[in-house]
Amino acid sequence: MGQTQAPRVLCDGADFAHVLHPVDASAPPHARAIWIDSRTIRWPGAPTDGRFVLYASDRARLQLQHGAPVRGAQSRMPLRAIGSELSPELRARYGYLGEGATLTVSGSQSALDALYRGQSVLVREDAEGNVLDATRTQLAGALDDRFASAESIADMGVHVSERATSFRLWAPTAQDVSLCIYPSPTANATRRVPMTRDARTGAWSVRFNESLTGHYYRYLVTVFAPSAGVVVNRVTDPYSVGLSANSERSAVLDLAASDLMPAGWRQHATPTRVKAPTDLTIYELHVRDFSMSDAEVPPAHRGKYVAFAERTSYGVRHLKALAEAGITDVHLLPVFDIATIPEEGCITPEVSGDPAGEEQQAIVMASADRDCFNWGYDPYHYTVPEGSYATNAMDAGVRIREFRQMVLALHGLGLRVGMDVVYNHTSTGGQNAHSVLDRIVPGYYHRLNADGGIENSTCCSNTATEHRMMAKLMIESAVTWATQYRIDSFRFDLMGHQPRSAMERLQLAVDSASGRHIHLIGEGWNFGEVADGRRFVQASQLSLNGSGIATFSDRARDAVRGGSAGDNGTDQIARQGFINGLAYDRNDMAPPAGAAELRPVADLVRVGLAGSIRAFRMEDANGTVRALESLTYGGGQPAGYVSEPGEVVNYVENHDNQTLFDLNVFKLPLTTSREDRARVSVLGSAIVAFSQGIAYFHAGQELLRSKSMDRNSYDSGDWFNRLDFTLSDNGFARGLPPKRDNGSSWDLMRPRLADPSIAPTPDDIRFARDATLDLLRIRSSTPLFRLRNAREIESRLHFHNTGPQQDPTVIVGEIDGRMMYDAVFDGVLYAINVDTVAHRVVLPELAGRSYVLHPVHRAPNATDQRAASATWESSAGAINVPARSAVVWVLERR
């Protein structure tokens, strides 16, 4: 252990950074040259004539002026231009770089290591040494190559036992690192200890021959930050497993300690009801939403982890009913440490106003930065539970115990627990107060653009999981959640911004560490700087075939709802979908449409019902039998895009964009009755329930949930995100939603929010809830709705009423259960009629079969009595399907 130093003001000062040597204003603001290994640099766009030199200063004293020699350099390292063709390995990683000078340096390794740790500038100069051009360099490629062995370090962060405590931080570009030790979350530091650098890995470490459990710590990292100069950053540990309030200090603790475990934690069993990925039936839920309006939860527990242990609350009773009906997993919106929720002293504003008024949103937005609500897609520390959901955020142990108590309670209801993870970005970067990674290794953990700025296509500071140590941080964080918190599945936000290879390594790691299969799903959207495999093979929709990792499908989603998630203005009304009127119940703004327009939309709904399997064949709207991958969606993408059903997530609503009820407020004719509005929402849920693949439902979808038409409620407070399990209020007409994301549509929203005939009654909400529970019971009653592989779907699922002569408002699917021992039924026949009137569809190929209504429909307490009135005519092979109904018949086994 290094010698203990007296604490300085840096351990306790008000500022999070102290500049030792400011960077000169003449230094290049951009970093256009990229290290592609530890000795090679590519400078896109640069000519190859002239001399190339790396100038360095460990005190940020470089001064540059065009046409003059560089001043203030401590060292000068010439480079040699080489052929621009890269090796196959480097071409795979850096093929996105444009042509330009490719340069190699032959200096000693020690000289290069010194260069990495200070200010350096690449200069193209003339024969007299005058600057022709200059740029900073992007270091990540050099660090990945030079310090590749750091990837195998097994003890990053803090590790504590009864007799020892060790700390390890990867900071290869740091000039110095010290450790500040605090006896409590709020006391001043009692020790400042220098750490020792390992030249091989670039990691700094220190070990104490004592247990420091209960203490807190931060690092002092002296490093060159391009925007500031040489700085001392006081920063928390990116591998933190505990934190004080507002993430001020990292905590010294052992997650395996018994005092961090609620009673029964070690012994309790994880539900084993999911035998295959297609058994997943997921309910997406926000921790705060779950209990904030629940009068059966003590006020101090509302919005907290511990609310899930309130067994008699409305919310817990609702979850129990969902679990009994067929929901297998609760997926929690982000519950890692969040940057934008004050963990102490947050406020909940008093809100009131007219149903279509502007007052409510003005009140909410005035305190949005200080209130207790946010979705949480702004990571601060990846591997610590969020403190605002704990009853005491200051004590690092409380949030850990209470998070585990929540998991224990959900497991006790028979529900597995998933969590939304956001490894694709951090809340900020650079020299900002909430920046952690970039203040330890500037320019490494984030993906940079051609000028060296941080890419922000995901909203914030994009991370670069193609870099070794960012991938390591992500993988080891997920392993901690899976092993220490018994998380059963993960939803990856904007997963398409990560390499497929990193996700596959993560899958292997979490499975191996936990001893069970951890299911991975994610957003596979293809956009931004990584689009179309520009930087690596992405974990995106079209690039994950055969991986077993699932992506959300927008194919059936858009067909069911109409339009697309990005619609605004009148498009939100005019672009009707399959369930809300396209061609058969036109609203006032929709263009004329008929069966010809509806048939291809119905085909896309069938794509979702078939699990989006590439090779699945069906007759399309034009009468051609083709594989789903040859049907097109959007801008020419294949409609069927997965190899196996466990690789697709089917949904019609989640936390993003408007709820299904709110979308239907736009798209359904204004004269639509409350009862029919409820029925249309239930039809959306039926399509998800009957679809092969993974089923995904948003919390409140079954309650006709409204966010008062808010298209982006991430920071809209409790007021617009209210979730009411008493069935008294669905959240509609709570005022115009925040102007920031909705103002351009306010004129369209006003008359709808002011219309008292739109908001559902408690009876309407109860119908929707109970009808959805029945749909879940139907899905869970037989594995025919959850076939495990593409081969079974291709051989057992068949669509009727297809082709150019179809009745496009009625989708009919048949699933063969013969020779399948656990199918329960010898066959299933389902029909979804979205029209406003009943339809009779003749299926002569099925004549003579002995179909009967599903037992759920036949039950005395069946919710949808209209569906229960549907009939099967065996002699004619005809079904009679009531208006706006989803009906299932079965062939019962003898």
Secondary structure as UniProt FT lines:
FT   HELIX           9..12
FT   STRAND          17..22
FT   TURN            25..26
FT   STRAND          33..37
FT   TURN            38..39
FT   STRAND          40..44
FT   STRAND          51..57
FT   TURN            58..59
FT   STRAND          75..82
FT   HELIX           88..94
FT   TURN            95..96
FT   STRAND          100..105
FT   HELIX           109..116
FT   STRAND          119..125
FT   TURN            127..128
FT   STRAND          131..135
FT   STRAND          137..138
FT   HELIX           140..146
FT   HELIX           148..152
FT   STRAND          157..160
FT   STRAND          165..170
FT   TURN            172..173
FT   STRAND          176..182
FT   STRAND          191..194
FT   STRAND          196..197
FT   TURN            199..201
FT   STRAND          203..208
FT   TURN            213..214
FT   STRAND          216..225
FT   TURN            226..228
FT   STRAND          229..235
FT   TURN            238..239
FT   HELIX           245..247
FT   STRAND          250..251
FT   TURN            255..256
FT   HELIX           258..260
FT   TURN            263..267
FT   HELIX           277..279
FT   STRAND          281..285
FT   HELIX           287..292
FT   TURN            295..296
FT   HELIX           299..301
FT   TURN            302..303
FT   HELIX           305..309
FT   TURN            311..312
FT   HELIX           314..325
FT   STRAND          329..332
FT   STRAND          336..338
FT   TURN            339..340
FT   TURN            355..356
FT   HELIX           359..366
FT   TURN            367..370
FT   STRAND          379..385
FT   HELIX           387..389
FT   HELIX           396..412
FT   TURN            413..414
FT   STRAND          416..421
FT   TURN            423..424
FT   STRAND          425..426
FT   TURN            433..434
FT   HELIX           437..439
FT   TURN            442..444
FT   TURN            450..451
FT   TURN            457..458
FT   STRAND          461..463
FT   TURN            465..466
FT   HELIX           468..484
FT   STRAND          489..492
FT   TURN            493..494
FT   HELIX           495..497
FT   HELIX           500..514
FT   STRAND          519..522
FT   HELIX           528..533
FT   HELIX           541..543
FT   TURN            545..546
FT   STRAND          550..552
FT   HELIX           555..561
FT   TURN            565..566
FT   TURN            569..570
FT   HELIX           571..574
FT   TURN            578..584
FT   TURN            588..589
FT   HELIX           595..609
FT   TURN            610..612
FT   TURN            614..615
FT   STRAND          617..619
FT   TURN            621..622
FT   STRAND          625..627
FT   HELIX           628..630
FT   STRAND          632..633
FT   TURN            634..636
FT   STRAND          637..638
FT   HELIX           645..647
FT   STRAND          648..650
FT   HELIX           660..667
FT   TURN            670..671
FT   HELIX           674..690
FT   STRAND          694..698
FT   TURN            699..700
FT   HELIX           701..703
FT   TURN            708..709
FT   HELIX           713..715
FT   HELIX           717..720
FT   TURN            725..726
FT   HELIX           739..742
FT   HELIX           743..745
FT   HELIX           746..753
FT   TURN            756..758
FT   HELIX           762..781
FT   HELIX           783..786
FT   HELIX           790..796
FT   STRAND          797..800
FT   TURN            804..805
FT   TURN            808..809
FT   STRAND          810..816
FT   TURN            818..819
FT   TURN            821..822
FT   STRAND          825..833
FT   STRAND          839..842
FT   HELIX           844..846
FT   TURN            847..848
FT   STRAND          852..853
FT   HELIX           855..858
FT   TURN            860..861
FT   HELIX           865..868
FT   STRAND          871..873
FT   TURN            874..877
FT   STRAND          878..881
FT   TURN            883..884
FT   STRAND          885..892
//
